[in-house]
């Protein structure tokens, strides 16, 4: 599974690429702003995108996630310290991972989502590090807590 990182802090983006590899998945690159993200989505859509809400060009991550999900069929996941910035419908994203995140929490969330995509349903309960969007929880038959 190829994963695009959309994060305005280059050091965090590099750290996320290592976490993606630790989860047994493949990083497909990173973008610092919405223009870079859109160009990468258009050139070679990944299977998943980790999207920060606030990018170098402002709070444009929501638009990037919406475009990734609805236009390119990419499973988008928000990463944010401010959950209030994510719209109620999650802009088509499957969920959110709150910052600050731990390596264990990120890896568990990535493996869970990859399993859901691969099997079309949840391979088990969602990790505590991941808040699933209600429609994706229903789609993947994730039991409510």
Secondary structure, 3 states (H helix, E strand, C coil): CEEEEECCCHHHHHHHHHHHHHCCCEEEEEECCHHHHHHHHHHCCCCEEEEECCECCECCHHHHHHHHHHHHCCEEEEEECCHHHCCCCHHHCCEEEECCCCHHHHHHHHHHHHHHHHHCCCCCCCCCCEEECHHHHHHCCCCCC
